[in-house]
Amino acid sequence: IFKRLPEKHMNTGWVLHQIGRAYFEMADYQNSIRVLQVMEKREPHRMQGLEVLSTALWQMKREVDLSYLAQRVADFDRESAEVWCVVGNCFSLQKEHETALTFFRRSIQLDPSLPYSHTLCGHEYFSNEDFEKAIACYRDAIRADERHYNAWYGIGAVYHRQEKFDFAEHHFRKACTINGQSSVLICHLGMAQNANGKPYEALDTLNRAFRIDPRNPQAHYQRALVYQSLGRNEEALTELNKVCDAAPREAQIHFSIGRVYKQMGQTEKAMRCFLNALDLDPKDTNLIKAAMEKMDEPDIEEEISDF
């Protein structure tokens, strides 16, 4: 719809903000950044939309661009709630969660009606594993805007971490109802359904995610876990190899492939995958070493989606 507008309207800050936000909500962070940076250049005084731009930069781990943006807007307008979302995201990307929380709380003080400030606060509490405060922040965001799907997703993520899979599924489903064009959200719903003992529903849900974004590696990974739970190891292996092609340096993927080979009785290939995982991520060794030591024992179901 926006692309049908005359050029003089198309290139206004408000329209560019809506287009950038639409890309963001489809998890197309590259295009979201591209459009919102044009918005920023066209209307450098405009603070609305910068909370979305900073979060897209956070998702893409573009630390230099995010630091530059934070410095510029903090010098320009310290009374804008969006500015402190940008600054908070900058510190969040550097893993300085307490500092990030300070700035997100400042954003809430300036504009309690901005739901994104509450949600970003919730994400930081989630990172600190303070789940009670995280849920409180997400609920504040929903009170500000009941269609703020990010907060529904956040509550679902907390419940999934707490293994309350019924609640997680409900909240992920609510997020997907609000934003049905996000392959990432639909993928999380499928993950919760599989954890909740509904593998065939999970496969149907993941097929929806593929229709939106056939290249989504997380959807391939979650489908592999479903196939593995159903004992369809060859299909699981096919999916995991696709993920490995997209992210060859992810230790988690090599570990998962090793588990499948182990279930198939191909211990030599399994051991090679476990060693690859150990080389790629030497910090998280307990799970990998346990699998290597129990090579001849039956596999035990483990939660590895957050490995």
Protein Blocks (a to p, Z undefined) as FASTA:
>chain_A
ZZmpcfklmmpmklmmmmmmmmmmnopaklmmmmmmmmmmmmmmbmghjlmmmmmmmmno
paklmmmmmmmmmmmommbfklmmmmmmmmmmnopaklmmmmmmmmmmmmmmlmklmmmm
mmmmmmnopaklmmmmmmmmmmmomklmklmmmmmmmmmmnopaklmmmmmmmmmmmmmm
bfklmmmmmmmmmmnopaklmmmmmmmmmmmmmmlmklmmmmmmmmmmnopaklmmmmmm
mmmmmmmmbmklmmmmmmmmmmnopaklmmmmmmmmmmmmmmlmmlmmmmmmmmmpccdd
ddfklZZ
